[in-house]
Amino acid sequence: MIDPIISEDIKDISDNLDIPFFKDKEILITGGAGFLGSYLCDLFVSLGSYVSCLDNFSTSTLENIDHLTKMKNFRLLREDVSKIAIKETFNYIFHLSSRASPEDYQLHPVETLITNSVGSNETLKLAVKGNSRILFASSSEIYGDPQAIPTSEDYWGNVNPVGVRSCYDEGKRFGEALFMAYRRQYGLDIRITRIHNTYGPRIRSDGNYARALPRFIDQALKGEDITVYGDGSQTRSFCYVSDTIRGIIAAIYNDRAEGEVFNIGNPYEISILGLAEKIKELTHSTSKIVFRPLPEDDPKRRSPSILKAKKRLNWQPKISLEDGLKRTIKWFKIANQNL
């Protein structure tokens, strides 16, 4: 499903793109029915690319891409990324497959590790076969609980390799190492983006899939208690979805991004309690903010340095947290009406 808010986001992303660069190109997006992947599918279909969306729907929904299934330049491949059976080759590959919600990936630690290891290897082998330019959607979680704020790409991380979050943190770290190994051994054109806490329309707020921001919005709109883990003093930096997608596109497009790693996120840092209070204010909610025990190994602070992305990619976020929250809240209200 696509609605006016998402259509505006897609138009905002495409307005300043080099459309001929992507027109008629063969593009594979693993995890293409997910939150970020579906935005990429919408964008490239609109640009005239031939889009193959690979997804096993372990965390995504068909609703994100059902409006594309009748388009001639789109096809859906219901496959597990760790068991790719594709024979075709592609100009560009975006590897986004992975569980991303902490509660969800802690319930599925083996699958999370396999996706980011075996799945990454299968995708990279496909890229070698077609001499594809390939991008890995890594994560700010590779930094663990960083001791350097703002955190730049040359920080090696502070990660518990055997903790409850290690299935995701170490999975992404291994994925990055594997991408670099393929570049060194096979000369593959790879790019890595470390994505920081993206939010916006299509992000899930239900069950194990919900992360803090969409959960807060859902609870506030329903008048339920807004559940904050710990005392809420831990911080995050939230980036609106159209800004994140622009960063991903800049990384795949720019020749200066080959073999490089980029933080893609908004440097504006806010406490989780501050976020809950802001969402309560913007939704005019009567919900109470309540506190729950802090999960194990939850990072205390998170704020990216984006100096490298500014310099190499000419990219930085445009949407403020308040404006992005207003758009997301508006989308949630529309989505709830359609249930």
ZASEVO-147221 format. One record per residue (C-alpha): residue in three letters; x, y, z. Coordinates in steps of 0.05 Angstrom, whole numbers, plus 5000, padded with zeros to 4 digits. Example, Ala and Ser with C-alpha at 12.3 -4.5 7.8 and 13.67 -1.06 7.14 Angstrom:
// residues 2
Ala524649105156;Ser527349795143;
//
This chain:
// residues 339
Met500050005000;Ile502350704985;Asp499051335011;Pro500052085002;Ile505152155058;Ile509651595031;Ser508651864959;Glu511052544983;Asp517152215015;Ile518851844950;Lys518052474909;Asp522552854957;Ile527952324950;Ser527552284874;Asp527153024859;Asn534753124862;Leu536952444835;Asp540652294771;Ile534851894742;Pro538451644679;Phe543651314725;Phe538350834750;Lys533550794691;Asp533150094659;Lys538149824709;Glu537149134741;Ile536749224817;Leu536148694872;Ile533748904941;Thr534248364995;Gly529248505050;Gly525548904998;Ala518748845031;Gly521349125097;Phe521149835124;Leu527150115086;Gly527149605030;Ser520049775009;Tyr521950515003;Leu527650314957;Cys522849874916;Asp517950454908;Leu523550934889;Phe526950504837;Val520450274805;Ser518551014798;Leu525351154766;Gly524450614713;Ser529150094741;Tyr527649354738;Val526849164811;Ser527348474842;Cys524948464914;Leu527347864954;Asp523947735021;Asn521747145063;Phe516847575103;Ser519747375171;Thr519048105194;Ser516048475135;Thr508948515107;Leu506248425037;Glu502249065048;Asn508649475040;Ile509549264967;Asp502848984945;His501549594901;Leu507849434861;Thr506348714845;Lys502548884781;Met508049344755;Lys511949074695;Asn518649294723;Phe517648964791;Arg517948244814;Leu517347924882;Leu521847344901;Arg519446974962;Glu526146694983;Asp530646645044;Val536947045032;Ser541146485060;Lys538546015006;Ile538646464944;Ala536646094880;Ile537146694833;Lys540846574767;Glu540247274739;Thr545447824748;Phe544348544771;Asn547449224762;Tyr546249424835;Ile544749014897;Phe542249284964;His543048785020;Leu538048985074;Ser535648305099;Ser535748245174;Arg531448255236;Ala532348945266;Ser528249005329;Pro532048805393;Glu526248425423;Asp525148045358;Tyr532347865342;Gln533547635414;Leu527847145403;His531046905338;Pro538646965351;Val540746385305;Glu536546635246;Thr539247345257;Leu546447105255;Ile545246655194;Thr542047225155;Asn547947685167;Ser553247155154;Val550846615106;Gly545747095076;Ser551147615065;Asn555747105033;Glu550346854985;Thr548747574965;Leu556147734955;Lys557147114911;Leu551447364868;Ala554848044863;Val561347724841;Lys557647324788;Gly554747964758;Asn560348444776;Ser554948834813;Arg555849454855;Ile553349234924;Leu551349604987;Phe550749305057;Ala545749615105;Ser549749555169;Ser547849875235;Ser549850355290;Glu549449735334;Ile556449515310;Tyr559050055358;Gly555649715418;Asp555750185477;Pro560550705448;Gln565551075491;Ala566451605438;Ile560652095425;Pro559452325371;Thr561751665342;Ser565751665277;Glu566951095228;Asp573950975254;Tyr571450775323;Trp572150015330;Gly566449905379;Asn565049675450;Val560949045439;Asn559448455485;Pro560847875437;Val556847365477;Gly551247805505;Val543847775487;Arg544748305433;Ser550847985402;Cys546847605350;Tyr545348265316;Asp551448675336;Glu556548135317;Gly552347925257;Lys552948615228;Arg560248665246;Phe561548005211;Gly557548245151;Glu561948855146;Ala568348435151;Leu565747965097;Phe564048535050;Met571048815058;Ala574048125048;Tyr570348054981;Arg573048724960;Arg580148534977;Gln579847834948;Tyr575347934887;Gly575748684874;Leu568348754885;Asp565349454887;Ile562349474957;Arg559550035001;Ile557449995074;Thr552350445109;Arg551650435185;Ile544450635194;His542350985258;Asn535250905286;Thr531051055226;Tyr523551185235;Gly517651395192;Pro511551115155;Arg511450355149;Ile515550225212;Arg512249685253;Ser509449825322;Asp506549135337;Gly509048595383;Asn516348385381;Tyr517548815319;Ala516449475355;Arg522249925372;Ala521750505422;Leu519451065376;Pro513750715340;Arg511550365404;Phe511051045439;Ile506851325382;Asp502250725382;Gln501350745457;Ala500251495458;Leu494951475404;Lys491250905439;Gly491651255508;Glu495750675536;Asp501550745584;Ile507950955547;Thr513150445569;Val520250715578;Tyr525750215595;Gly530550425650;Asp530051145675;Gly529951405603;Ser536551765608;Gln539651335553;Thr539951725487;Arg538851575414;Ser539351975349;Phe533251875304;Cys533451975228;Tyr527152045186;Val526351515132;Ser527051965071;Asp533652235098;Thr536251525109;Ile534251305039;Arg537651915009;Gly543951715046;Ile543651005020;Ile542651254949;Ala548451744956;Ala552851164978;Ile551050714919;Tyr551451284869;Asn557851634887;Asp564451364860;Arg567951634922;Ala564051144965;Glu567250514936;Gly570150084992;Glu568050585045;Val563850585108;Phe559051145124;Asn554751335184;Ile547751495159;Gly543851825214;Asn541652475247;Pro546752745297;Tyr541253055340;Glu541352675406;Ile535252605451;Ser533952195514;Ile528851635510;Leu524751985564;Gly525152635525;Leu522652265463;Ala516751975501;Glu514952665528;Lys515552975458;Ile511052435428;Lys505952525484;Glu505953275470;Leu505153205394;Thr499552695400;His495953095455;Ser495652435492;Thr493252315563;Ser497751705569;Lys502051615630;Ile509551485622;Val511450865661;Phe518250545672;Arg520549835661;Pro527249485677;Leu532849665629;Pro534649085582;Glu541448765585;Asp547049115546;Asp542649695525;Pro547250255499;Lys547450875542;Arg548551385486;Arg548151395411;Ser549951975366;Pro553551925299;Ser558852365269;Ile556752485197;Leu562752905175;Lys565052355127;Ala558252305094;Lys557853055087;Lys564753095055;Arg564752475011;Leu557352404994;Asn554853125001;Trp549452835046;Gln546253055111;Pro539252985140;Lys534153515123;Ile528153315166;Ser528053545239;Leu525853065293;Glu519453455306;Asp517553495232;Gly519052755223;Leu514952565284;Lys509052975259;Arg509252615192;Thr509951935226;Ile504252075275;Lys499852305218;Trp501351655180;Phe499851235242;Lys493051575249;Ile491351415177;Ala493850705183;Asn489650585246;Gln483550845210;Asn484750335154;Leu485049735201;
//
